[in-house]
Every structure is written in structure tokens, then in C-alpha cells.
Amino acid sequence: MSKKNIKQYKNQQIPENKFINKSKATGRKSDSLTYYLLLAAIVAITIVSFSSSLNNKFVNWDDNVYVVENQLIKDISPKGLIEIINRILKTSCP
């Protein structure tokens, strides 16, 4: 390339890509504060919503069969997990 071509190449403007999102974070402290306040509000609402369920006990309708006496969930090895998945697929898929 000649020097003239190099100068033309350097001065060439690159066309803008219309698909690239140009919006950037402003980096202001208020943006991060808003983010953390929103995150804290979501966590607080979730905790308040589900806190009453922490005191629940077994209902004894089918918990003994599916949880307490279930031999599948007592073996949490890779072989046991494969057996659980196979049993679920056998019973729920036609």
C-alpha cells in the first residue's frame, strides 16, 4: 500500500452497526444505589411472602410415602440420581 492509500484508509469512517445497542450505564452512584434498593426490596418481599411456610409441618396425606419411606431419595449418589430420573420418566412419559 502506498502512503496515500494508508492515509485514506486511516481517515475512512467505519459505518455504524444498527444492531448494536449504544446505551451505556452512566456510572452514577444513584444508578447503583437504585439497583441495590430494588434488589433489596425484591428480597424483602420474597422473605416476607414465604416466611410463614417455614413453620409448616408434614401434612401426612402422602408425605410418608413420597418422602419419609421413599428409598429412592435416601441414596443421593450419581447412581441413585439416575435411578430417580429413570423412575420419573417411566411413570410420567407415555
MINU-478946 format. One record per residue: z, y, x of N, C-alpha, C in turn; residue number from 1; residue in three letters. Coordinates in Angstrom, 3 decimals, m for minus. Layout:
N
PT, Z, Y, X, Z, Y, X, Z, Y, X, NUM, Ala
...
***
This chain:
94
PT, 0.000, m1.185, 0.841, 0.000, 0.000, 0.000, 0.000, 1.240, 0.880, 1, Met
PT, m0.726, 2.200, 0.452, m0.761, 3.451, 1.206, 0.434, 4.312, 0.811, 2, Ser
PT, 0.676, 5.359, 1.587, 1.806, 6.254, 1.300, 1.645, 6.933, m0.053, 3, Lys
PT, 0.399, 7.246, m0.385, 0.131, 7.892, m1.671, 0.487, 6.956, m2.830, 4, Lys
PT, 0.122, 5.691, m2.710, 0.425, 4.717, m3.755, 1.933, 4.491, m3.877, 5, Asn
PT, 2.607, 4.510, m2.732, 4.062, 4.316, m2.750, 4.730, 5.467, m3.475, 6, Ile
PT, 4.288, 6.722, m3.222, 4.863, 7.887, m3.899, 4.605, 7.809, m5.408, 7, Lys
PT, 3.394, 7.410, m5.777, 3.074, 7.289, m7.203, 3.927, 6.199, m7.856, 8, Gln
PT, 4.125, 5.118, m7.117, 4.933, 4.012, m7.641, 6.377, 4.440, m7.837, 9, Tyr
PT, 6.914, 5.212, m6.874, 8.301, 5.669, m6.974, 8.473, 6.672, m8.105, 10, Lys
PT, 7.477, 7.508, m8.332, 7.574, 8.536, m9.365, 7.242, 8.016, m10.762, 11, Asn
PT, 6.789, 6.801, m10.830, 6.416, 6.212, m12.116, 7.663, 6.033, m12.974, 12, Gln
PT, 7.555, 6.394, m14.214, 8.674, 6.210, m15.122, 8.584, 4.832, m15.755, 13, Gln
PT, 9.707, 4.197, m15.812, 9.767, 2.872, m16.405, 9.904, 3.037, m17.914, 14, Ile
PT, 9.051, 2.379, m18.689, 9.167, 2.502, m20.150, 10.488, 1.918, m20.637, 15, Pro
PT, 11.045, 2.591, m21.634, 12.330, 2.164, m22.166, 12.155, 0.948, m23.068, 16, Glu
PT, 13.099, 0.063, m22.975, 13.094, m1.115, m23.826, 13.760, m0.745, m25.148, 17, Asn
PT, 13.062, m0.906, m26.233, 13.588, m0.520, m27.540, 14.640, m1.486, m28.054, 18, Lys
PT, 14.740, m2.656, m27.436, 15.658, m3.666, m27.942, 17.013, m3.639, m27.256, 19, Phe
PT, 17.159, m2.852, m26.234, 18.436, m2.776, m25.523, 19.313, m1.763, m26.219, 20, Ile
PT, 20.526, m2.148, m26.500, 21.476, m1.263, m27.156, 22.008, m0.277, m26.125, 21, Asn
PT, 21.782, 1.006, m26.354, 22.196, 2.007, m25.389, 23.621, 2.500, m25.615, 22, Lys
PT, 24.250, 2.076, m26.682, 25.587, 2.576, m26.956, 26.554, 2.015, m25.926, 23, Ser
PT, 27.310, 2.902, m25.333, 28.281, 2.518, m24.317, 29.645, 3.034, m24.742, 24, Lys
PT, 30.659, 2.374, m24.276, 32.014, 2.836, m24.567, 32.233, 4.164, m23.858, 25, Ala
PT, 32.948, 5.031, m24.508, 33.181, 6.341, m23.916, 34.236, 6.287, m22.827, 26, Thr
PT, 35.049, 5.248, m22.837, 36.056, 5.115, m21.799, 37.276, 5.972, m22.049, 27, Gly
PT, 37.349, 6.577, m23.214, 38.508, 7.424, m23.507, 39.718, 6.563, m23.787, 28, Arg
PT, 40.884, 7.123, m23.514, 42.134, 6.404, m23.758, 42.333, 6.148, m25.244, 29, Lys
PT, 41.845, 7.049, m26.078, 42.031, 6.879, m27.516, 41.269, 5.664, m28.042, 30, Ser
PT, 40.123, 5.338, m27.419, 39.367, 4.160, m27.834, 40.157, 2.884, m27.575, 31, Asp
PT, 40.731, 2.761, m26.398, 41.507, 1.558, m26.092, 42.792, 1.531, m26.907, 32, Ser
PT, 43.383, 2.683, m27.171, 44.589, 2.729, m27.998, 44.276, 2.273, m29.414, 33, Leu
PT, 43.159, 2.721, m29.958, 42.743, 2.304, m31.296, 42.506, 0.800, m31.343, 34, Thr
PT, 41.876, 0.278, m30.311, 41.618, m1.161, m30.236, 42.921, m1.949, m30.252, 35, Tyr
PT, 43.882, m1.545, m29.430, 45.137, m2.289, m29.352, 45.981, m2.116, m30.619, 36, Tyr
PT, 45.910, m0.954, m31.243, 46.632, m0.773, m32.508, 46.034, m1.645, m33.608, 37, Leu
PT, 44.715, m1.729, m33.655, 44.058, m2.586, m34.642, 44.395, m4.046, m34.385, 38, Leu
PT, 44.374, m4.458, m33.127, 44.724, m5.828, m32.769, 46.179, m6.130, m33.148, 39, Leu
PT, 47.092, m5.211, m32.872, 48.498, m5.404, m33.214, 48.687, m5.488, m34.732, 40, Ala
PT, 47.930, m4.690, m35.483, 48.030, m4.729, m36.943, 47.558, m6.068, m37.490, 41, Ala
PT, 46.464, m6.604, m36.938, 45.956, m7.903, m37.392, 46.953, m9.007, m37.085, 42, Ile
PT, 47.534, m8.981, m35.884, 48.523, m9.991, m35.510, 49.761, m9.882, m36.409, 43, Val
PT, 50.220, m8.674, m36.675, 51.402, m8.482, m37.518, 51.156, m8.969, m38.945, 44, Ala
PT, 49.994, m8.662, m39.501, 49.667, m9.120, m40.862, 49.597, m10.641, m40.906, 45, Ile
PT, 49.039, m11.242, m39.882, 48.943, m12.704, m39.835, 50.321, m13.340, m39.757, 46, Thr
PT, 51.191, m12.800, m38.921, 52.547, m13.341, m38.786, 53.312, m13.206, m40.090, 47, Ile
PT, 53.230, m12.052, m40.724, 53.937, m11.842, m41.992, 53.392, m12.776, m43.071, 48, Val
PT, 52.079, m12.959, m43.099, 51.464, m13.802, m44.127, 51.879, m15.265, m44.017, 49, Ser
PT, 51.990, m15.775, m42.809, 52.253, m17.197, m42.626, 53.691, m17.518, m42.242, 50, Phe
PT, 54.554, m16.535, m42.109, 55.926, m16.800, m41.663, 56.709, m17.651, m42.663, 51, Ser
PT, 56.441, m17.500, m43.932, 57.184, m18.282, m44.924, 56.832, m19.770, m44.859, 52, Ser
PT, 55.670, m20.095, m44.345, 55.276, m21.501, m44.271, 56.002, m22.256, m43.159, 53, Ser
PT, 56.636, m21.551, m42.245, 57.342, m22.216, m41.149, 58.580, m22.965, m41.630, 54, Leu
PT, 59.119, m22.594, m42.784, 60.322, m23.235, m43.320, 60.011, m24.421, m44.225, 55, Asn
PT, 58.756, m24.701, m44.451, 58.384, m25.789, m45.357, 58.689, m27.149, m44.746, 56, Asn
PT, 59.002, m28.075, m45.603, 59.270, m29.452, m45.196, 58.119, m30.331, m45.670, 57, Lys
PT, 58.159, m31.609, m45.304, 57.180, m32.546, m45.826, 57.355, m32.671, m47.337, 58, Phe
PT, 56.254, m32.862, m48.041, 56.330, m32.959, m49.497, 56.470, m34.398, m49.977, 59, Val
PT, 56.293, m35.357, m49.089, 56.470, m36.774, m49.383, 55.519, m37.312, m50.441, 60, Asn
PT, 54.379, m36.695, m50.646, 53.378, m37.272, m51.522, 52.540, m38.265, m50.743, 61, Trp
PT, 51.985, m37.789, m49.641, 51.201, m38.686, m48.800, 51.468, m38.441, m47.317, 62, Asp
PT, 52.466, m37.629, m47.009, 52.753, m37.318, m45.606, 53.209, m38.547, m44.827, 63, Asp
PT, 53.943, m39.429, m45.476, 54.390, m40.637, m44.776, 53.209, m41.497, m44.364, 64, Asn
PT, 52.227, m41.617, m45.240, 51.071, m42.466, m44.950, 50.171, m41.822, m43.902, 65, Val
PT, 49.905, m40.537, m44.065, 48.945, m39.878, m43.194, 49.543, m39.358, m41.891, 66, Tyr
PT, 50.854, m39.139, m41.840, 51.445, m38.548, m40.641, 52.483, m39.469, m40.004, 67, Val
PT, 53.534, m39.765, m40.717, 54.674, m40.470, m40.124, 54.334, m41.900, m39.732, 68, Val
PT, 53.668, m42.629, m40.607, 53.377, m44.045, m40.353, 51.973, m44.293, m39.820, 69, Glu
PT, 51.228, m43.249, m39.515, 49.851, m43.396, m39.062, 49.829, m43.786, m37.585, 70, Asn
PT, 49.343, m44.983, m37.312, 49.294, m45.484, m35.935, 48.234, m44.757, m35.090, 71, Gln
PT, 47.212, m44.199, m35.756, 46.153, m43.520, m35.009, 46.652, m42.271, m34.295, 72, Leu
PT, 47.499, m41.497, m34.940, 47.912, m40.247, m34.319, 49.052, m40.434, m33.324, 73, Ile
PT, 49.546, m41.636, m33.200, 50.585, m41.891, m32.197, 49.980, m42.106, m30.818, 74, Lys
PT, 48.691, m42.410, m30.741, 48.010, m42.623, m29.475, 47.048, m41.464, m29.230, 75, Asp
PT, 47.480, m40.503, m28.408, 46.655, m39.328, m28.151, 45.981, m39.448, m26.778, 76, Ile
PT, 45.525, m40.616, m26.451, 44.749, m40.827, m25.232, 43.273, m40.631, m25.576, 77, Ser
PT, 42.385, m40.548, m24.590, 40.956, m40.434, m24.911, 40.463, m41.577, m25.795, 78, Pro
PT, 40.954, m42.786, m25.542, 40.555, m43.929, m26.374, 41.047, m43.748, m27.807, 79, Lys
PT, 42.279, m43.252, m27.963, 42.824, m43.016, m29.294, 42.074, m41.924, m30.043, 80, Gly
PT, 41.683, m40.854, m29.329, 40.932, m39.779, m29.976, 39.552, m40.253, m30.427, 81, Leu
PT, 38.934, m41.101, m29.623, 37.629, m41.661, m30.022, 37.793, m42.532, m31.263, 82, Ile
PT, 38.866, m43.295, m31.329, 39.125, m44.137, m32.500, 39.354, m43.287, m33.745, 83, Glu
PT, 40.080, m42.174, m33.595, 40.315, m41.271, m34.731, 38.981, m40.723, m35.233, 84, Ile
PT, 38.129, m40.256, m34.328, 36.831, m39.695, m34.725, 35.963, m40.761, m35.388, 85, Ile
PT, 35.948, m41.961, m34.822, 35.150, m43.038, m35.423, 35.646, m43.391, m36.818, 86, Asn
PT, 36.944, m43.436, m37.001, 37.513, m43.770, m38.315, 37.167, m42.686, m39.327, 87, Arg
PT, 37.226, m41.416, m38.906, 36.879, m40.312, m39.809, 35.404, m40.394, m40.194, 88, Ile
PT, 34.546, m40.637, m39.215, 33.114, m40.714, m39.506, 32.778, m41.900, m40.416, 89, Leu
PT, 33.459, m43.011, m40.228, 33.200, m44.187, m41.062, 33.603, m43.945, m42.515, 90, Lys
PT, 34.686, m43.207, m42.720, 35.189, m43.034, m44.090, 34.581, m41.835, m44.792, 91, Thr
PT, 34.108, m40.806, m44.049, 33.607, m39.622, m44.738, 32.108, m39.513, m44.781, 92, Ser
PT, 31.395, m40.229, m43.945, 29.930, m40.175, m43.973, 29.367, m41.332, m44.798, 93, Cys
PT, 28.356, m41.047, m45.611, 27.785, m42.135, m46.432, 27.011, m43.136, m45.621, 94, Pro
***
